[in-house]
Amino acid sequence: MPGTLYLVATPIGNLEDITHRAVRVLGEVDLIACEDTRHTRKLLNHYGINTKTISYHEHNERERAVELIEQLKSGLSVALVTDAGMPSISDPGFRLTRAAIESELRVVPIPGANALTTALVASGLPTDEFFFGGFLPSRSGARRARLAELRSVPATLIFYEGPHRIAATLRDACEILGERDAVVARELTKLHEELARGRLSELAERFEDAENARGEIVLIIDRTVIGGAASEGETQLTIGGVVAQFEEAGLDHRAALKKAARELGLSRDEAYRRLVAERERESKADLLGPKGRQ
């Protein structure tokens, strides 16, 4: 009989935040595939688990997935874990899970701690609908373009962010999304856990100080713009707006699109796709007239 792939949630900080079932499964499987074997070994040692481990991370994911599928087919059971939280949530896991499903192998999720939901429920912001955007792009132009795309999402927005970029991300979010209530949740479940609440502009100022921006961070942003209107300049950050700026500077359309794609951190094909989609939306809005654009 083929083995089973278990997707096991691990603590996001406090080692006590793991289920009895997860501890049992980690002790019973034949192999544990880890994002970082040294990091996972600390958890396993804490619970007296001696199961063999193997690395499975973003740099070897493609090759290792093939190897693990063969082991599952041979009858071995494998637990997949990441350094913290649930596999596949902004962490490795999707490729192996998809391959197991395509091979008609059994996939069993073992739920547990998760940073985005932990931060959301403690934020005090609406929880009825939320949008998780993972990590925003590291380059400012691409990050601002992505935020512009999410401006009209009628839900609480959640992102993961690094301490070295949080201040810049907060500034960009305030400029693109408009002033909104937000929460910066960092070091969740750890000794220095903090949920900093305030408006985007206030939090941007607070986290300018690198001493305040340490640890793993979840950024949560309310869906509602304070005062009811987003910033006036936000539409300039559409792909069409950027292309138009470069064309005005003297570039032909092809060169302007290529430069805009590079500036926003997009492939040329993706930039072209977004430009076409923007123009289609604008065309529909023009057909509807002023009433349709309200």
Contacts in CASP RR format, 6 or more apart in sequence:
PFRMAT RR
TARGET T0000
AUTHOR 0000-0000-0000
METHOD contacts of the structure
MODEL  1
MPGTLYLVATPIGNLEDITHRAVRVLGEVDLIACEDTRHTRKLLNHYGIN
TKTISYHEHNERERAVELIEQLKSGLSVALVTDAGMPSISDPGFRLTRAA
IESELRVVPIPGANALTTALVASGLPTDEFFFGGFLPSRSGARRARLAEL
RSVPATLIFYEGPHRIAATLRDACEILGERDAVVARELTKLHEELARGRL
SELAERFEDAENARGEIVLIIDRTVIGGAASEGETQLTIGGVVAQFEEAG
LDHRAALKKAARELGLSRDEAYRRLVAERERESKADLLGPKGRQ
1 75 0 8 1.000
2 72 0 8 1.000
2 73 0 8 1.000
2 74 0 8 1.000
2 75 0 8 1.000
2 105 0 8 1.000
2 106 0 8 1.000
3 72 0 8 1.000
3 73 0 8 1.000
3 75 0 8 1.000
3 76 0 8 1.000
3 77 0 8 1.000
3 78 0 8 1.000
3 105 0 8 1.000
3 106 0 8 1.000
4 72 0 8 1.000
4 77 0 8 1.000
4 78 0 8 1.000
4 105 0 8 1.000
4 106 0 8 1.000
4 107 0 8 1.000
4 108 0 8 1.000
5 68 0 8 1.000
5 72 0 8 1.000
5 77 0 8 1.000
5 78 0 8 1.000
5 80 0 8 1.000
5 96 0 8 1.000
5 97 0 8 1.000
5 100 0 8 1.000
5 105 0 8 1.000
5 106 0 8 1.000
5 107 0 8 1.000
5 108 0 8 1.000
6 25 0 8 1.000
6 29 0 8 1.000
6 77 0 8 1.000
6 78 0 8 1.000
6 79 0 8 1.000
6 80 0 8 1.000
6 108 0 8 1.000
6 109 0 8 1.000
6 110 0 8 1.000
7 80 0 8 1.000
7 86 0 8 1.000
7 87 0 8 1.000
7 88 0 8 1.000
7 93 0 8 1.000
7 97 0 8 1.000
7 107 0 8 1.000
7 108 0 8 1.000
7 109 0 8 1.000
7 110 0 8 1.000
8 22 0 8 1.000
8 25 0 8 1.000
8 26 0 8 1.000
8 79 0 8 1.000
8 80 0 8 1.000
8 81 0 8 1.000
8 87 0 8 1.000
8 110 0 8 1.000
9 18 0 8 1.000
9 19 0 8 1.000
9 22 0 8 1.000
9 85 0 8 1.000
9 86 0 8 1.000
9 87 0 8 1.000
9 110 0 8 1.000
9 111 0 8 1.000
9 112 0 8 1.000
9 113 0 8 1.000
9 114 0 8 1.000
10 18 0 8 1.000
10 22 0 8 1.000
10 40 0 8 1.000
10 43 0 8 1.000
10 81 0 8 1.000
10 82 0 8 1.000
10 83 0 8 1.000
10 84 0 8 1.000
10 85 0 8 1.000
10 113 0 8 1.000
11 17 0 8 1.000
11 18 0 8 1.000
11 43 0 8 1.000
11 84 0 8 1.000
11 85 0 8 1.000
11 113 0 8 1.000
11 189 0 8 1.000
12 84 0 8 1.000
12 85 0 8 1.000
12 113 0 8 1.000
12 114 0 8 1.000
12 115 0 8 1.000
12 118 0 8 1.000
12 188 0 8 1.000
12 189 0 8 1.000
12 216 0 8 1.000
13 84 0 8 1.000
13 113 0 8 1.000
13 188 0 8 1.000
13 189 0 8 1.000
13 190 0 8 1.000
14 189 0 8 1.000
14 190 0 8 1.000
15 43 0 8 1.000
15 46 0 8 1.000
17 112 0 8 1.000
17 113 0 8 1.000
17 189 0 8 1.000
18 43 0 8 1.000
18 47 0 8 1.000
18 112 0 8 1.000
18 113 0 8 1.000
19 110 0 8 1.000
19 111 0 8 1.000
19 112 0 8 1.000
21 110 0 8 1.000
22 110 0 8 1.000
22 112 0 8 1.000
23 47 0 8 1.000
23 49 0 8 1.000
25 79 0 8 1.000
25 110 0 8 1.000
26 32 0 8 1.000
26 44 0 8 1.000
26 47 0 8 1.000
26 49 0 8 1.000
26 51 0 8 1.000
26 79 0 8 1.000
26 81 0 8 1.000
27 49 0 8 1.000
27 50 0 8 1.000
27 51 0 8 1.000
28 77 0 8 1.000
29 51 0 8 1.000
29 77 0 8 1.000
29 78 0 8 1.000
29 79 0 8 1.000
30 51 0 8 1.000
30 52 0 8 1.000
30 71 0 8 1.000
30 76 0 8 1.000
30 77 0 8 1.000
30 78 0 8 1.000
31 51 0 8 1.000
31 52 0 8 1.000
31 53 0 8 1.000
31 54 0 8 1.000
31 68 0 8 1.000
31 71 0 8 1.000
31 76 0 8 1.000
31 77 0 8 1.000
31 78 0 8 1.000
31 79 0 8 1.000
32 40 0 8 1.000
32 44 0 8 1.000
32 51 0 8 1.000
32 52 0 8 1.000
32 53 0 8 1.000
32 54 0 8 1.000
32 78 0 8 1.000
32 79 0 8 1.000
32 80 0 8 1.000
32 81 0 8 1.000
33 53 0 8 1.000
33 54 0 8 1.000
33 55 0 8 1.000
33 56 0 8 1.000
33 64 0 8 1.000
33 68 0 8 1.000
33 78 0 8 1.000
33 79 0 8 1.000
33 80 0 8 1.000
33 81 0 8 1.000
33 96 0 8 1.000
34 40 0 8 1.000
34 53 0 8 1.000
34 54 0 8 1.000
34 55 0 8 1.000
34 56 0 8 1.000
34 81 0 8 1.000
34 82 0 8 1.000
35 55 0 8 1.000
35 56 0 8 1.000
35 57 0 8 1.000
35 81 0 8 1.000
35 82 0 8 1.000
35 83 0 8 1.000
35 91 0 8 1.000
35 92 0 8 1.000
36 55 0 8 1.000
36 57 0 8 1.000
36 83 0 8 1.000
37 53 0 8 1.000
37 54 0 8 1.000
37 55 0 8 1.000
39 83 0 8 1.000
40 53 0 8 1.000
40 81 0 8 1.000
40 83 0 8 1.000
41 53 0 8 1.000
44 50 0 8 1.000
44 51 0 8 1.000
44 53 0 8 1.000
51 79 0 8 1.000
54 64 0 8 1.000
54 68 0 8 1.000
55 64 0 8 1.000
56 64 0 8 1.000
56 65 0 8 1.000
56 68 0 8 1.000
56 80 0 8 1.000
56 92 0 8 1.000
56 93 0 8 1.000
56 96 0 8 1.000
57 92 0 8 1.000
58 92 0 8 1.000
61 92 0 8 1.000
61 93 0 8 1.000
61 95 0 8 1.000
61 96 0 8 1.000
62 95 0 8 1.000
64 96 0 8 1.000
65 95 0 8 1.000
65 96 0 8 1.000
65 99 0 8 1.000
66 99 0 8 1.000
68 78 0 8 1.000
68 96 0 8 1.000
69 96 0 8 1.000
69 99 0 8 1.000
69 100 0 8 1.000
69 103 0 8 1.000
69 105 0 8 1.000
71 78 0 8 1.000
72 78 0 8 1.000
72 100 0 8 1.000
72 103 0 8 1.000
72 105 0 8 1.000
73 103 0 8 1.000
73 105 0 8 1.000
79 110 0 8 1.000
80 87 0 8 1.000
80 93 0 8 1.000
80 96 0 8 1.000
80 97 0 8 1.000
81 87 0 8 1.000
82 91 0 8 1.000
82 92 0 8 1.000
82 93 0 8 1.000
83 91 0 8 1.000
84 113 0 8 1.000
84 115 0 8 1.000
84 216 0 8 1.000
85 91 0 8 1.000
85 112 0 8 1.000
85 113 0 8 1.000
85 114 0 8 1.000
85 115 0 8 1.000
86 109 0 8 1.000
86 111 0 8 1.000
86 112 0 8 1.000
86 113 0 8 1.000
86 114 0 8 1.000
87 93 0 8 1.000
87 97 0 8 1.000
88 94 0 8 1.000
88 97 0 8 1.000
89 114 0 8 1.000
89 116 0 8 1.000
90 134 0 8 1.000
90 135 0 8 1.000
90 160 0 8 1.000
97 107 0 8 1.000
100 106 0 8 1.000
100 107 0 8 1.000
101 107 0 8 1.000
113 189 0 8 1.000
115 160 0 8 1.000
115 185 0 8 1.000
115 188 0 8 1.000
115 216 0 8 1.000
115 218 0 8 1.000
116 132 0 8 1.000
116 158 0 8 1.000
116 160 0 8 1.000
116 218 0 8 1.000
118 185 0 8 1.000
118 188 0 8 1.000
118 189 0 8 1.000
118 218 0 8 1.000
119 158 0 8 1.000
119 183 0 8 1.000
119 185 0 8 1.000
119 188 0 8 1.000
119 195 0 8 1.000
119 218 0 8 1.000
119 220 0 8 1.000
120 127 0 8 1.000
120 130 0 8 1.000
120 156 0 8 1.000
120 158 0 8 1.000
120 220 0 8 1.000
121 127 0 8 1.000
122 185 0 8 1.000
122 195 0 8 1.000
123 156 0 8 1.000
123 183 0 8 1.000
123 185 0 8 1.000
123 195 0 8 1.000
123 197 0 8 1.000
123 220 0 8 1.000
124 183 0 8 1.000
124 197 0 8 1.000
125 156 0 8 1.000
125 181 0 8 1.000
125 182 0 8 1.000
125 183 0 8 1.000
125 220 0 8 1.000
125 221 0 8 1.000
125 222 0 8 1.000
126 155 0 8 1.000
126 156 0 8 1.000
126 222 0 8 1.000
126 223 0 8 1.000
127 156 0 8 1.000
129 154 0 8 1.000
129 155 0 8 1.000
129 156 0 8 1.000
129 223 0 8 1.000
130 155 0 8 1.000
130 156 0 8 1.000
130 157 0 8 1.000
130 158 0 8 1.000
131 150 0 8 1.000
131 153 0 8 1.000
131 155 0 8 1.000
131 156 0 8 1.000
131 157 0 8 1.000
131 158 0 8 1.000
132 158 0 8 1.000
132 159 0 8 1.000
133 150 0 8 1.000
133 157 0 8 1.000
133 158 0 8 1.000
133 159 0 8 1.000
134 158 0 8 1.000
134 159 0 8 1.000
134 160 0 8 1.000
135 159 0 8 1.000
135 160 0 8 1.000
135 161 0 8 1.000
136 143 0 8 1.000
136 146 0 8 1.000
136 147 0 8 1.000
136 159 0 8 1.000
136 161 0 8 1.000
136 169 0 8 1.000
137 143 0 8 1.000
137 145 0 8 1.000
137 146 0 8 1.000
137 265 0 8 1.000
138 165 0 8 1.000
139 264 0 8 1.000
139 265 0 8 1.000
140 168 0 8 1.000
140 172 0 8 1.000
141 237 0 8 1.000
141 263 0 8 1.000
141 264 0 8 1.000
141 265 0 8 1.000
142 264 0 8 1.000
142 265 0 8 1.000
142 266 0 8 1.000
143 168 0 8 1.000
143 169 0 8 1.000
143 172 0 8 1.000
144 172 0 8 1.000
144 175 0 8 1.000
144 176 0 8 1.000
144 237 0 8 1.000
145 237 0 8 1.000
145 238 0 8 1.000
145 239 0 8 1.000
145 242 0 8 1.000
145 264 0 8 1.000
145 266 0 8 1.000
147 172 0 8 1.000
147 173 0 8 1.000
147 176 0 8 1.000
147 177 0 8 1.000
147 237 0 8 1.000
148 176 0 8 1.000
148 234 0 8 1.000
148 235 0 8 1.000
148 237 0 8 1.000
148 238 0 8 1.000
150 157 0 8 1.000
150 177 0 8 1.000
151 176 0 8 1.000
151 177 0 8 1.000
151 230 0 8 1.000
151 234 0 8 1.000
153 223 0 8 1.000
154 223 0 8 1.000
155 223 0 8 1.000
156 220 0 8 1.000
156 221 0 8 1.000
156 222 0 8 1.000
156 223 0 8 1.000
157 177 0 8 1.000
157 220 0 8 1.000
157 221 0 8 1.000
157 223 0 8 1.000
158 218 0 8 1.000
158 219 0 8 1.000
158 220 0 8 1.000
158 221 0 8 1.000
159 169 0 8 1.000
159 218 0 8 1.000
159 219 0 8 1.000
159 221 0 8 1.000
160 216 0 8 1.000
160 217 0 8 1.000
160 218 0 8 1.000
160 219 0 8 1.000
161 169 0 8 1.000
161 217 0 8 1.000
161 218 0 8 1.000
161 219 0 8 1.000
162 215 0 8 1.000
162 216 0 8 1.000
162 217 0 8 1.000
163 186 0 8 1.000
163 210 0 8 1.000
163 213 0 8 1.000
163 214 0 8 1.000
163 215 0 8 1.000
163 217 0 8 1.000
164 210 0 8 1.000
164 213 0 8 1.000
166 184 0 8 1.000
166 207 0 8 1.000
166 213 0 8 1.000
166 217 0 8 1.000
166 219 0 8 1.000
167 204 0 8 1.000
167 207 0 8 1.000
167 208 0 8 1.000
167 213 0 8 1.000
169 219 0 8 1.000
170 182 0 8 1.000
170 184 0 8 1.000
170 200 0 8 1.000
170 203 0 8 1.000
170 204 0 8 1.000
170 207 0 8 1.000
170 219 0 8 1.000
171 204 0 8 1.000
173 180 0 8 1.000
173 182 0 8 1.000
173 200 0 8 1.000
173 219 0 8 1.000
173 221 0 8 1.000
174 180 0 8 1.000
174 199 0 8 1.000
174 200 0 8 1.000
174 201 0 8 1.000
174 204 0 8 1.000
174 231 0 8 1.000
175 231 0 8 1.000
175 233 0 8 1.000
175 234 0 8 1.000
176 230 0 8 1.000
176 231 0 8 1.000
176 234 0 8 1.000
176 237 0 8 1.000
177 200 0 8 1.000
177 221 0 8 1.000
177 225 0 8 1.000
177 230 0 8 1.000
177 231 0 8 1.000
177 234 0 8 1.000
178 200 0 8 1.000
178 225 0 8 1.000
178 226 0 8 1.000
178 229 0 8 1.000
178 230 0 8 1.000
178 231 0 8 1.000
178 234 0 8 1.000
179 199 0 8 1.000
179 200 0 8 1.000
179 201 0 8 1.000
179 225 0 8 1.000
179 226 0 8 1.000
179 227 0 8 1.000
180 199 0 8 1.000
180 200 0 8 1.000
180 221 0 8 1.000
180 222 0 8 1.000
180 223 0 8 1.000
180 224 0 8 1.000
180 225 0 8 1.000
180 226 0 8 1.000
181 197 0 8 1.000
181 198 0 8 1.000
181 199 0 8 1.000
181 200 0 8 1.000
181 221 0 8 1.000
181 222 0 8 1.000
181 224 0 8 1.000
181 226 0 8 1.000
182 197 0 8 1.000
182 198 0 8 1.000
182 199 0 8 1.000
182 200 0 8 1.000
182 203 0 8 1.000
182 219 0 8 1.000
182 220 0 8 1.000
182 221 0 8 1.000
182 222 0 8 1.000
183 195 0 8 1.000
183 196 0 8 1.000
183 197 0 8 1.000
183 198 0 8 1.000
183 219 0 8 1.000
183 220 0 8 1.000
184 194 0 8 1.000
184 195 0 8 1.000
184 196 0 8 1.000
184 203 0 8 1.000
184 207 0 8 1.000
184 217 0 8 1.000
184 218 0 8 1.000
184 219 0 8 1.000
185 194 0 8 1.000
185 195 0 8 1.000
185 196 0 8 1.000
185 217 0 8 1.000
185 218 0 8 1.000
185 219 0 8 1.000
185 220 0 8 1.000
186 192 0 8 1.000
186 193 0 8 1.000
186 194 0 8 1.000
186 196 0 8 1.000
186 213 0 8 1.000
186 214 0 8 1.000
186 215 0 8 1.000
186 216 0 8 1.000
186 217 0 8 1.000
186 218 0 8 1.000
187 193 0 8 1.000
187 194 0 8 1.000
187 214 0 8 1.000
187 215 0 8 1.000
187 216 0 8 1.000
188 216 0 8 1.000
188 218 0 8 1.000
192 214 0 8 1.000
196 203 0 8 1.000
196 206 0 8 1.000
196 207 0 8 1.000
196 212 0 8 1.000
199 226 0 8 1.000
200 221 0 8 1.000
206 212 0 8 1.000
207 213 0 8 1.000
235 241 0 8 1.000
236 242 0 8 1.000
236 245 0 8 1.000
238 278 0 8 1.000
239 260 0 8 1.000
239 264 0 8 1.000
239 266 0 8 1.000
239 271 0 8 1.000
239 274 0 8 1.000
239 275 0 8 1.000
239 278 0 8 1.000
240 260 0 8 1.000
240 275 0 8 1.000
240 278 0 8 1.000
240 279 0 8 1.000
242 260 0 8 1.000
242 263 0 8 1.000
242 264 0 8 1.000
243 253 0 8 1.000
243 256 0 8 1.000
243 257 0 8 1.000
243 260 0 8 1.000
243 275 0 8 1.000
244 256 0 8 1.000
246 255 0 8 1.000
246 256 0 8 1.000
246 259 0 8 1.000
246 260 0 8 1.000
247 253 0 8 1.000
247 256 0 8 1.000
251 259 0 8 1.000
257 268 0 8 1.000
257 271 0 8 1.000
257 272 0 8 1.000
257 275 0 8 1.000
258 268 0 8 1.000
260 271 0 8 1.000
261 267 0 8 1.000
261 268 0 8 1.000
261 270 0 8 1.000
261 271 0 8 1.000
264 271 0 8 1.000
266 274 0 8 1.000
285 292 0 8 1.000
285 293 0 8 1.000
END
